[in-house]
Amino acid sequence: MPYDFDLFVIGGGSGGTRCARIAASYGARVGVAEERFWGGTCVNVGCVPKKLMVQAAEYGSWAEDARGFGWNITKDAHDWRAFIAKKDQEIDRLQAIYKSMLQKAGAREFEAHVRFIDPHTLDVGGETVTAERIVIATGSTPFKADIPGADLAGITDDLFYLHERPGCIAIVGGGYSAVEFACIFAGLGTEVHLIYRQPLPLRGFDCDLREAVAEAMEAQGIHLHHGVIPTHILAEGPTGDQRRLHLSDTTDILVDYAVLTTGRVPNLHGLNLDASGVALNEAGAVRVDRGSRTSVPHIYAIGDVTDRLNLTPWAIAEGHALADTLFGNNPREASVENVPTAVFSVPPLATVGLAEEDAAKLGPVDIYVSRFTPMRHTLTGRAGRRTLMKLVVDQRSQRVLGAHMLGEDAAEIMQGVGIAVRMGATKQDFDRTIGIHPTAAEEFVTMRTRTRVAGVAEAAE
Ligand code: NDP
């Protein structure tokens, strides 16, 4: 039976768009549906507007820092509404680009919700379409921890559309979003309370980075409430607009706005997945193999909906590899190993490869750590801007297993270091590379003295 489409992609976010576009460029008859906004979370309520917000926050401190270099720049309060209007304009532009890229590639796009009718048939906004192959690329959606009064708190999506910048905000969670928004709002002049249940933010990151980011946030005046969770959230104030958070250490705080950044869950709502036969894993994400194949042979899933590595570039890599495999006569899989990542805190942190704790479980590792004040801040005198750089090196092979940095331009620097780590570079390869002077990045190739050895005990077990 001929199908309407060779491939139908459900979801027009980063991964889905790339997969649809590349498949169409190989001549496949492709349909792609998006129910909310083209470009998905990354373009609309994630990476892109978040990075613009980070940049907005940075300008304030730059205006102050300029004094250290002889400039006298008067700094007024930040104009939130003006910034949000500019940000919205840019997001509209990017949305249009995403849509037109699909059109140019020859894919047919639908602005509609999709439901499975059977494993090859979809209801796309009331229209019934059939497809030989289907890709589920519906992403993820913020998840609110089960805290009494959670409905009085916002989610990260809301932060991009606030009418006013809150004077005081409570951010619950200690992950990527929590740390990033804490620094953004602090930089814009908001009093920030960051509430997380671990001793340090960013569980899973290298221990030295976690300590360094906590120190940097504290130096910016962010109130860190570690090892606690809110026990309940109440509305308060003359108009009921304020929020009081009672914390498990029996303290409480009153803020203008509270947001829960307690993770994300796969977005499967209303998809009628049962009709497709696709199986989920224990965590409620779509179960896939390394080739993005679900339990149904002609149905695939990519990106956050599979809850493996919830990063835009990974979803894009997966979507591209899948299109190459299915229609480009180039079977391949995207690799989850040594994926560099960054948290856009102030200063940012970036990492590739293994944290010290994880590497130490595999055997003895040489640890190189360097901490210094970046050149700029010797003149500005700004506190909380110390840079941390760290290499985790396998003692036997001298391969660099992990590189970590907190400091200005960390994300830009780590992209290149990521290539070296991925290629299996050794510490000696790093040492042989001549530094670019004067930069912070050169520290990665000039760390001569080992700071400590880790993992001997673990290796002996
Ligand atoms: P994360 O999964 O990164 O962090 C969730 C946080 O909420 C953790 O600190 C977690 O604590 C805490 N938490 C979870 N449940 C509860 C609970 N019941 N009570 C109290 N605290 C709780 O979520 P994010 O929303 O920050 O980010 C989601 C994903 O999106 C990230 O993992 C990342 O993959 C991606 N992302 C990437 C960014 C980037 O590349 N720069 C930016 C933003 C997001 P605990 O650690 O104890 O579990």
Residues whose N, C-alpha, C, O or C-beta is under 5 A from the ligand:
A	BS01	NDP	A145 D146 G173 G174 G175 Y176 S177 A178 R197 Q198 R203 I229 T261 T262 G263 R264 N310 L311 A342 V343 F344
